[in-house]
Amino acid sequence: MLKINGAIRFETSRFFPYCNKGVIKQKYYAFIGLGSNIEPEKKRFDIFFRKLLDDKRIKILATSPFLINKAFGFTEQKDFTNAVMIIATNLHARALLKILLYYELKFKRKRTFKNAPRTLDLDLLYFSKKVRKDSWCEVPHIGVKDRISVILPIGLL
């Protein structure tokens, strides 16, 4: 069996993995990274999925299964649960990022210190082959090509 440093296992739920087979006519596509290590992570991801289904600005195309992986940065905390979601939208990158931050607040995300435990972490990983870097929004996301929490779930989409 292949072992990848930091990766523990994959898990599933009702909406992870998911694939929308309908026709989507939106201007942009984006990869969103989801992360959490405060229970109940999988239930929270499923609730977030349902909230996005009701959000007319965003169409969910696909989700990966959950990757359970070791915490990084601040390692003295619970393992992380991560997943990746592909969405379609007519919003530009900064507007989408603003909405993602709004959802983090709704799910009571607190930024006490770098790499602190979190209820819901949403990252804009990629945005329609676009590159953007300013003080507020960076696409592709920093370190996206080096994180197993992104690479492995994307490989299963």
Backbone as a printed PyTorch tensor [residue, N CA C, xyz], in Angstrom:
tensor([[[  0.8400,  -1.1850,   0.0000],
         [  0.0000,   0.0000,   0.0000],
         [  0.8870,   1.2520,   0.0000]],

        [[  0.5460,   2.1880,  -0.8370],
         [  1.2800,   3.4520,  -0.9340],
         [  1.0030,   4.3060,   0.2930]],

        [[  2.0530,   4.8170,   0.9340],
         [  1.8990,   5.7050,   2.0860],
         [  2.4340,   7.0800,   1.7120]],

        [[  1.6450,   8.0810,   1.9970],
         [  2.0430,   9.4600,   1.7270],
         [  2.1540,  10.1690,   3.0590]],

        [[  3.3000,  10.7770,   3.3030],
         [  3.5770,  11.4120,   4.5810],
         [  2.4910,  12.4210,   4.9650]],

        [[  1.8660,  12.2010,   6.0970],
         [  0.8300,  13.1050,   6.5920],
         [ -0.5860,  12.6520,   6.2970]],

        [[ -0.7800,  11.9030,   5.2080],
         [ -2.1220,  11.4190,   4.8550],
         [ -2.4580,  10.2090,   5.7180]],

        [[ -3.6650,  10.2130,   6.2860],
         [ -4.0650,   9.1130,   7.1580],
         [ -5.0770,   8.2080,   6.4600]],

        [[ -6.1880,   8.7910,   5.9710],
         [ -7.2060,   7.9810,   5.2940],
         [ -8.1950,   8.9060,   4.5790]],

        [[ -9.0080,   8.3070,   3.7200],
         [-10.1240,   9.0050,   3.0790],
         [-11.4140,   8.5450,   3.7320]],

        [[-12.3910,   9.4510,   3.8330],
         [-13.7170,   9.1340,   4.3360],
         [-14.7450,   9.7930,   3.4290]],

        [[-15.9970,   9.3650,   3.5520],
         [-17.0600,   9.9200,   2.7220],
         [-18.2440,  10.3400,   3.5870]],

        [[-19.1570,  11.0670,   2.9670],
         [-20.4280,  11.4380,   3.5990],
         [-21.4720,  11.5320,   2.4890]],

        [[-22.6010,  12.0620,   2.8040],
         [-23.6800,  12.1530,   1.8180],
         [-23.2880,  13.0020,   0.6010]],

        [[-22.5670,  14.1030,   0.8160],
         [-22.2370,  15.0300,  -0.2730],
         [-20.7660,  15.0350,  -0.6590]],

        [[-19.9740,  14.1880,  -0.0500],
         [-18.5380,  14.1220,  -0.3450],
         [-18.1600,  12.6720,  -0.5390]],

        [[-17.9280,  12.1910,  -1.7430],
         [-17.8490,  12.9150,  -3.0140],
         [-19.2270,  13.1270,  -3.6560]],

        [[-19.2460,  14.0810,  -4.5850],
         [-20.4700,  14.4730,  -5.2910],
         [-20.0740,  14.8950,  -6.7000]],

        [[-20.9690,  14.6300,  -7.6520],
         [-20.7370,  15.0720,  -9.0290],
         [-22.0570,  15.5400,  -9.6280]],

        [[-22.0920,  16.7790, -10.0910],
         [-23.2660,  17.3620, -10.7370],
         [-23.1670,  17.0510, -12.2290]],

        [[-24.1210,  16.3340, -12.7540],
         [-24.0820,  15.9490, -14.1590],
         [-24.8780,  16.9000, -15.0510]],

        [[-25.4320,  17.9610, -14.4590],
         [-26.2120,  18.9270, -15.2260],
         [-25.3320,  19.8840, -16.0150]],

        [[-25.9500,  20.6690, -16.8690],
         [-25.2440,  21.6780, -17.6630],
         [-25.1880,  22.9720, -16.8550]],

        [[-24.0020,  23.4880, -16.6910],
         [-23.7910,  24.7060, -15.9170],
         [-23.2920,  25.7910, -16.8560]],

        [[-23.9750,  26.9180, -16.8690],
         [-23.5680,  28.0350, -17.7290],
         [-23.1800,  29.2210, -16.8560]],

        [[-21.9750,  29.1970, -16.3970],
         [-21.4230,  30.2750, -15.5920],
         [-20.1320,  30.7480, -16.2620]],

        [[-19.6910,  31.9220, -15.8980],
         [-18.5230,  32.5200, -16.5310],
         [-17.2040,  31.9380, -16.0130]],

        [[-17.1400,  31.6440, -14.7120],
         [-15.8890,  31.2130, -14.0940],
         [-16.0540,  29.8760, -13.3680]],

        [[-14.9100,  29.1980, -13.1990],
         [-14.8310,  27.9740, -12.4160],
         [-13.7810,  28.1810, -11.3340]],

        [[-14.0030,  27.5820, -10.1820],
         [-13.0520,  27.7350,  -9.0860],
         [-12.9310,  26.4370,  -8.3000]],

        [[-11.7380,  26.2160,  -7.7590],
         [-11.4850,  25.1290,  -6.8290],
         [-11.4420,  25.7440,  -5.4370]],

        [[-12.2470,  25.2060,  -4.5360],
         [-12.3210,  25.6900,  -3.1680],
         [-11.7830,  24.5920,  -2.2470]],

        [[-10.8690,  24.9540,  -1.3670],
         [-10.3620,  24.0230,  -0.3620],
         [-11.1520,  24.1700,   0.9240]],

        [[-11.5710,  23.0630,   1.5080],
         [-12.2980,  23.0590,   2.7740],
         [-11.4300,  22.3720,   3.8210]],

        [[-11.3870,  22.9390,   5.0150],
         [-10.6120,  22.3380,   6.0900],
         [-11.2720,  22.5790,   7.4260]],

        [[-11.0750,  21.6360,   8.3550],
         [-11.5950,  21.7700,   9.7100],
         [-10.9070,  20.7460,  10.5970]],

        [[-10.7830,  21.0820,  11.8870],
         [-10.3370,  20.0750,  12.8470],
         [-11.0110,  20.2640,  14.2080]],

        [[-12.1870,  20.8700,  14.1710],
         [-13.0290,  20.9650,  15.3570],
         [-14.3160,  20.2100,  15.0450]],

        [[-14.6330,  19.2100,  15.8470],
         [-15.8050,  18.3620,  15.5780],
         [-17.1020,  19.1480,  15.6410]],

        [[-18.0950,  18.7500,  14.8640],
         [-18.1800,  17.6250,  13.9210],
         [-17.8420,  18.0940,  12.4940]],

        [[-16.6370,  17.8230,  12.0460],
         [-16.1550,  18.3410,  10.7580],
         [-17.0120,  17.8990,   9.5770]],

        [[-17.2600,  16.6020,   9.4550],
         [-17.9990,  16.0980,   8.2880],
         [-19.4270,  16.6200,   8.2610]],

        [[-20.0600,  16.6800,   9.3990],
         [-21.4220,  17.2240,   9.4600],
         [-21.4120,  18.6970,   9.0520]],

        [[-20.4100,  19.4420,   9.5110],
         [-20.2900,  20.8610,   9.1630],
         [-20.0830,  21.0330,   7.6520]],

        [[-19.2590,  20.1890,   7.0490],
         [-19.0430,  20.2620,   5.5970],
         [-20.3430,  19.9800,   4.8440]],

        [[-21.1160,  18.9960,   5.3180],
         [-22.4040,  18.6880,   4.6790],
         [-23.3760,  19.8650,   4.8090]],

        [[-23.3950,  20.5180,   5.9700],
         [-24.2590,  21.6900,   6.1580],
         [-23.8130,  22.8210,   5.2310]],

        [[-22.5020,  23.0350,   5.1240],
         [-21.9680,  24.0570,   4.2120],
         [-22.3750,  23.7460,   2.7660]],

        [[-22.2790,  22.4780,   2.3800],
         [-22.6790,  22.0590,   1.0320],
         [-24.1310,  22.4520,   0.7640]],

        [[-25.0180,  22.1520,   1.7190],
         [-26.4410,  22.4820,   1.5430],
         [-26.6640,  23.9970,   1.4690]],

        [[-25.9060,  24.7590,   2.2290],
         [-26.0230,  26.2250,   2.1590],
         [-25.5990,  26.7340,   0.7800]],

        [[-24.5530,  26.1460,   0.2180],
         [-24.1390,  26.5580,  -1.1290],
         [-25.1740,  26.1780,  -2.1800]],

        [[-25.8560,  25.0540,  -1.9840],
         [-26.9190,  24.6760,  -2.9260],
         [-27.9990,  25.7510,  -2.9950]],

        [[-28.2360,  26.4370,  -1.8730],
         [-29.2510,  27.4960,  -1.8180],
         [-28.7200,  28.8550,  -2.2680]],

        [[-27.4200,  28.9830,  -2.4170],
         [-26.8030,  30.2520,  -2.8180],
         [-26.8340,  30.3540,  -4.3480]],

        [[-27.6500,  31.2450,  -4.8640],
         [-27.8490,  31.3680,  -6.3260],
         [-26.6020,  31.8420,  -7.0710]],

        [[-25.6300,  32.3880,  -6.3590],
         [-24.4130,  32.9070,  -6.9930],
         [-23.4030,  31.8100,  -7.3070]],

        [[-23.6000,  30.6170,  -6.7230],
         [-22.6150,  29.5420,  -6.8140],
         [-23.3000,  28.2440,  -7.2030]],

        [[-22.6980,  27.5130,  -8.1280],
         [-23.1860,  26.1880,  -8.5320],
         [-22.0910,  25.1720,  -8.2350]],

        [[-22.4310,  24.1550,  -7.4670],
         [-21.4540,  23.1190,  -7.1260],
         [-21.3760,  22.1230,  -8.2710]],

        [[-20.1590,  21.8660,  -8.7430],
         [-19.9460,  20.9060,  -9.8240],
         [-19.4950,  19.5440,  -9.2970]],

        [[-18.5760,  19.5630,  -8.3270],
         [-18.0600,  18.2920,  -7.8000],
         [-17.3840,  18.5270,  -6.4590]],

        [[-17.3400,  17.4490,  -5.6620],
         [-16.5900,  17.4650,  -4.4100],
         [-15.7750,  16.1870,  -4.3060]],

        [[-14.6920,  16.2780,  -3.5760],
         [-13.8410,  15.1120,  -3.3240],
         [-14.3090,  14.4150,  -2.0500]],

        [[-13.8160,  13.1970,  -1.8070],
         [-14.0160,  12.6250,  -0.4740],
         [-13.1710,  13.4210,   0.5290]],

        [[-13.3650,  13.1570,   1.8150],
         [-12.5740,  13.8140,   2.8540],
         [-11.2110,  13.1460,   2.9700]],

        [[-10.1890,  13.9520,   3.1240],
         [ -8.8670,  13.4380,   3.4550],
         [ -8.6060,  13.7850,   4.9190]],

        [[ -8.3380,  12.7760,   5.7140],
         [ -7.9260,  12.9950,   7.0990],
         [ -6.4030,  12.9960,   7.0680]],

        [[ -5.8010,  14.1020,   7.5180],
         [ -4.3490,  14.2220,   7.4780],
         [ -3.8200,  14.9010,   8.7340]],

        [[ -2.5540,  14.6600,   8.9980],
         [ -1.9230,  15.2210,  10.1810],
         [ -1.9190,  16.7430,  10.1160]],

        [[ -2.0590,  17.3670,  11.2830],
         [ -1.9990,  18.8250,  11.3790],
         [ -0.6030,  19.2980,  10.9750]],

        [[ -0.5320,  20.4610,  10.3470],
         [  0.7610,  21.0350,   9.9850],
         [  0.8170,  22.4630,  10.5140]],

        [[  2.0030,  23.0390,  10.5250],
         [  2.1670,  24.3610,  11.1200],
         [  2.2190,  24.2070,  12.6240]],

        [[  1.1020,  24.3410,  13.2800],
         [  0.9540,  24.0760,  14.7070],
         [  0.5060,  22.6190,  14.8350]],

        [[  1.4390,  21.7270,  15.1640],
         [  1.1580,  20.2870,  15.1050],
         [  0.5260,  19.7250,  16.3690]],

        [[  0.4640,  20.4950,  17.4480],
         [ -0.1110,  20.0210,  18.7080],
         [ -1.6210,  20.2280,  18.7210]],

        [[ -2.2920,  19.6900,  17.7150],
         [ -3.7420,  19.8070,  17.6170],
         [ -4.2840,  18.5770,  16.8970]],

        [[ -5.5980,  18.4530,  16.8590],
         [ -6.2850,  17.3360,  16.2280],
         [ -5.9670,  17.2940,  14.7250]],

        [[ -6.0020,  16.0890,  14.1450],
         [ -5.8000,  15.9310,  12.7030],
         [ -6.8410,  16.7420,  11.9380]],

        [[ -6.4860,  17.1400,  10.7200],
         [ -7.3830,  17.9210,   9.8740],
         [ -8.2500,  17.0340,   9.0000]],

        [[ -9.4360,  17.5110,   8.7080],
         [-10.3010,  16.9350,   7.6910],
         [-10.3280,  17.9490,   6.5590]],

        [[ -9.9610,  17.5070,   5.3490],
         [ -9.9150,  18.3880,   4.1840],
         [-10.6930,  17.7950,   3.0250]],

        [[-11.1700,  18.6710,   2.1600],
         [-11.8360,  18.2640,   0.9200],
         [-11.6520,  19.3930,  -0.0820]],

        [[-11.9410,  19.0970,  -1.3340],
         [-11.8900,  20.0980,  -2.4000],
         [-13.2250,  20.0830,  -3.1240]],

        [[-13.6650,  21.2740,  -3.5120],
         [-14.9370,  21.4590,  -4.1970],
         [-14.6750,  22.2600,  -5.4740]],

        [[-15.3020,  21.8520,  -6.5700],
         [-15.2570,  22.6560,  -7.7990],
         [-16.6070,  23.3410,  -7.9310]],

        [[-16.5660,  24.6500,  -8.1520],
         [-17.8120,  25.4100,  -8.2970],
         [-17.7650,  26.2390,  -9.5800]],

        [[-18.9280,  26.6860, -10.0130],
         [-19.0480,  27.6170, -11.1310],
         [-19.7560,  28.8630, -10.6080]],

        [[-19.3650,  30.0130, -11.1220],
         [-19.9430,  31.2730, -10.6590],
         [-19.7690,  32.3580, -11.7190]],

        [[-20.5470,  33.4060, -11.6060],
         [-20.3560,  34.5910, -12.4450],
         [-19.6080,  35.6880, -11.6840]],

        [[-19.2750,  35.4240, -10.4300],
         [-18.5420,  36.3860,  -9.6020],
         [-17.0580,  36.3810,  -9.9590]],

        [[-16.4010,  37.5250,  -9.7760],
         [-14.9520,  37.5400,  -9.9630],
         [-14.2820,  37.0460,  -8.6770]],

        [[-12.9790,  36.8230,  -8.7120],
         [-12.2620,  36.1650,  -7.6180],
         [-12.4140,  36.8870,  -6.2770]],

        [[-12.2730,  38.2000,  -6.2570],
         [-12.3630,  38.9350,  -4.9830],
         [-13.7580,  38.8230,  -4.3720]],

        [[-14.7950,  38.8910,  -5.1990],
         [-16.1680,  38.7750,  -4.6890],
         [-16.4180,  37.3710,  -4.1420]],

        [[-15.9130,  36.3490,  -4.8280],
         [-16.0630,  34.9740,  -4.3510],
         [-15.3290,  34.7920,  -3.0260]],

        [[-14.1200,  35.3180,  -2.9170],
         [-13.3720,  35.2050,  -1.6770],
         [-14.1150,  35.8810,  -0.5270]],

        [[-14.7320,  37.0040,  -0.7970],
         [-15.5100,  37.7070,   0.2260],
         [-16.6660,  36.8310,   0.7160]],

        [[-17.3200,  36.1300,  -0.1840],
         [-18.4150,  35.2270,   0.1830],
         [-17.8820,  34.0550,   1.0130]],

        [[-16.7320,  33.5150,   0.6320],
         [-16.1420,  32.4110,   1.3980],
         [-15.8160,  32.8520,   2.8280]],

        [[-15.2770,  34.0500,   2.9800],
         [-14.9780,  34.5740,   4.3190],
         [-16.2600,  34.7800,   5.1280]],

        [[-17.3270,  35.1960,   4.4570],
         [-18.6270,  35.3340,   5.1080],
         [-19.0970,  33.9800,   5.6570]],

        [[-18.9550,  32.9140,   4.8540],
         [-19.3550,  31.5820,   5.3180],
         [-18.4770,  31.1220,   6.4880]],

        [[-17.1930,  31.4360,   6.4560],
         [-16.3490,  31.0980,   7.6050],
         [-16.8900,  31.7470,   8.8830]],

        [[-17.2870,  33.0070,   8.7850],
         [-17.8470,  33.7040,   9.9500],
         [-19.1540,  33.0730,  10.4120]],

        [[-20.0140,  32.6840,   9.4590],
         [-21.2790,  32.0370,   9.8120],
         [-21.0450,  30.7310,  10.5720]],

        [[-19.9420,  30.0660,  10.2450],
         [-19.6030,  28.8120,  10.9160],
         [-18.6610,  29.0410,  12.0950]],

        [[-18.5880,  30.2960,  12.5590],
         [-17.8710,  30.6880,  13.7750],
         [-16.3680,  30.4320,  13.7340]],

        [[-15.7520,  30.6610,  12.5760],
         [-14.2960,  30.5550,  12.4640],
         [-13.6580,  31.6700,  13.2760]],

        [[-12.6760,  31.3080,  14.0970],
         [-11.9160,  32.2790,  14.8810],
         [-10.4520,  32.1650,  14.4910]],

        [[ -9.8280,  33.2870,  14.2060],
         [ -8.4100,  33.3130,  13.8260],
         [ -7.5890,  33.7900,  15.0190]],

        [[ -7.3270,  32.8780,  15.9620],
         [ -6.6150,  33.2530,  17.1760],
         [ -5.1020,  33.3450,  16.9520]],

        [[ -4.5490,  32.4570,  16.1230],
         [ -3.1330,  32.5050,  15.7490],
         [ -2.9580,  31.6880,  14.4710]],

        [[ -1.8060,  31.8340,  13.8150],
         [ -1.5520,  31.1420,  12.5510],
         [ -1.6370,  29.6230,  12.7470]],

        [[ -2.3790,  28.9680,  11.8680],
         [ -2.5780,  27.5090,  11.8810],
         [ -3.3120,  27.0090,  13.1250]],

        [[ -4.1230,  27.8660,  13.7230],
         [ -4.9070,  27.4810,  14.8970],
         [ -6.0180,  26.5110,  14.4950]],

        [[ -6.5460,  25.7500,  15.4580],
         [ -7.7120,  24.9110,  15.1540],
         [ -8.8400,  25.7630,  14.5730]],

        [[ -9.6400,  25.1560,  13.6840],
         [-10.6870,  25.9350,  13.0150],
         [-11.9400,  25.1180,  12.7940]],

        [[-13.0780,  25.8220,  12.8460],
         [-14.3570,  25.1680,  12.5740],
         [-14.5210,  24.9510,  11.0770]],

        [[-14.1900,  25.9740,  10.2880],
         [-14.3010,  25.8750,   8.8320],
         [-13.3050,  26.8380,   8.1940]],

        [[-12.4300,  26.2840,   7.3850],
         [-11.4380,  27.0680,   6.6510],
         [-11.7510,  26.8930,   5.1710]],

        [[-11.9890,  27.9910,   4.4810],
         [-12.3060,  27.9560,   3.0520],
         [-11.2460,  28.7310,   2.2970]],

        [[-10.5720,  28.0690,   1.3600],
         [ -9.5200,  28.7000,   0.5710],
         [ -9.8990,  28.6940,  -0.9020]],

        [[ -9.6890,  29.8120,  -1.5610],
         [ -9.8400,  29.9080,  -3.0130],
         [ -8.5270,  29.4110,  -3.6110]],

        [[ -8.5240,  28.1580,  -4.0740],
         [ -7.2970,  27.5130,  -4.5340],
         [ -6.9210,  27.9310,  -5.9560]],

        [[ -7.8570,  27.7850,  -6.8670],
         [ -7.6710,  28.1540,  -8.2750],
         [ -8.9200,  28.8610,  -8.7570]],

        [[ -8.7420,  29.7510,  -9.7380],
         [ -9.8770,  30.4980, -10.2650],
         [ -9.7180,  30.6710, -11.7710]],

        [[-10.3710,  29.8240, -12.5620],
         [-10.4460,  29.9240, -14.0290],
         [ -9.1500,  30.3340, -14.7170]],

        [[ -8.0900,  29.6210, -14.4520],
         [ -6.7940,  29.8700, -15.0890],
         [ -6.2970,  31.2900, -14.8650]],

        [[ -6.8460,  31.9670, -13.8820],
         [ -6.4550,  33.3490, -13.6110],
         [ -5.3560,  33.3610, -12.5470]],

        [[ -4.5130,  34.3830, -12.6320],
         [ -3.4910,  34.6230, -11.6320],
         [ -3.7410,  36.0130, -11.0840]],

        [[ -3.7630,  36.1110,  -9.7810],
         [ -4.0270,  37.4080,  -9.1440],
         [ -3.2370,  37.4530,  -7.8430]],

        [[ -2.6110,  38.5770,  -7.5930],
         [ -1.9000,  38.7400,  -6.3310],
         [ -1.9890,  40.1920,  -5.9040]],

        [[ -2.7170,  40.3990,  -4.8110],
         [ -2.7360,  41.7070,  -4.1670],
         [ -2.7930,  41.4660,  -2.6690]],

        [[ -2.9220,  42.4910,  -1.8890],
         [ -2.8890,  42.3360,  -0.4310],
         [ -4.0960,  41.5770,   0.1100]],

        [[ -5.1410,  41.4260,  -0.6780],
         [ -6.3830,  40.8230,  -0.2060],
         [ -6.6790,  39.4580,  -0.8220]],

        [[ -6.2020,  39.2370,  -2.0320],
         [ -6.5750,  38.0220,  -2.7600],
         [ -5.3800,  37.5100,  -3.5570]],

        [[ -5.0230,  36.2290,  -3.3370],
         [ -3.9470,  35.6240,  -4.1180],
         [ -4.4320,  34.3100,  -4.7070]],

        [[ -4.3700,  34.2250,  -6.0420],
         [ -4.7830,  33.0330,  -6.7740],
         [ -3.7060,  32.7240,  -7.8100]],

        [[ -3.2070,  31.4940,  -7.8970],
         [ -3.4900,  30.3500,  -7.0540],
         [ -3.1000,  30.6190,  -5.5910]],

        [[ -3.7610,  29.8900,  -4.7060],
         [ -3.5310,  30.0290,  -3.2710],
         [ -2.0790,  29.6930,  -2.9300]],

        [[ -1.5300,  30.3480,  -1.9400],
         [ -0.1480,  30.1250,  -1.5040],
         [  0.0530,  28.6560,  -1.1230]],

        [[  1.0800,  28.0380,  -1.6740],
         [  1.4410,  26.6680,  -1.3190],
         [  0.5300,  25.5830,  -1.8500]],

        [[ -0.3900,  25.9320,  -2.7480],
         [ -1.3800,  24.9650,  -3.2230],
         [ -0.7290,  23.7380,  -3.8740]],

        [[  0.3930,  23.9110,  -4.5240],
         [  1.0450,  22.7960,  -5.2250],
         [  1.8360,  21.8840,  -4.2920]],

        [[  2.0020,  22.3140,  -3.0300],
         [  2.8150,  21.5530,  -2.0870],
         [  2.0170,  20.8610,  -0.9990]],

        [[  0.7280,  21.1080,  -0.9040],
         [ -0.0730,  20.5910,   0.2080],
         [ -0.7960,  19.3080,  -0.1750]],

        [[ -0.5450,  18.2370,   0.5870],
         [ -1.2540,  16.9900,   0.3040],
         [ -2.7460,  17.1560,   0.5620]],

        [[ -3.1060,  18.1010,   1.4340],
         [ -4.5220,  18.3460,   1.7370],
         [ -5.2720,  18.9070,   0.5330]],

        [[ -4.5330,  19.3340,  -0.4980],
         [ -5.1210,  19.8130,  -1.7460],
         [ -4.8610,  18.8180,  -2.8680]],

        [[ -3.6330,  18.3740,  -2.9910],
         [ -3.2050,  17.5200,  -4.1110],
         [ -3.9820,  16.1950,  -4.1440]],

        [[ -4.0770,  15.5130,  -3.0090],
         [ -4.7560,  14.2200,  -2.9940],
         [ -6.2580,  14.3350,  -3.2800]],

        [[ -6.9890,  15.2430,  -2.6150],
         [ -8.4310,  15.3610,  -2.9550],
         [ -8.6710,  15.7820,  -4.4080]],

        [[ -7.8570,  16.6920,  -4.9460],
         [ -8.0380,  17.0990,  -6.3560],
         [ -7.8430,  15.8820,  -7.2640]],

        [[ -6.9290,  15.0320,  -6.9170],
         [ -6.6760,  13.8310,  -7.7260],
         [ -7.8610,  12.8790,  -7.7680]],

        [[ -8.7960,  13.0180,  -6.8360],
         [ -9.9630,  12.1300,  -6.7920],
         [-11.2250,  12.7640,  -7.3730]],

        [[-11.1120,  13.9700,  -7.8880],
         [-12.2920,  14.6220,  -8.4840],
         [-12.5940,  14.0520,  -9.8580]]])
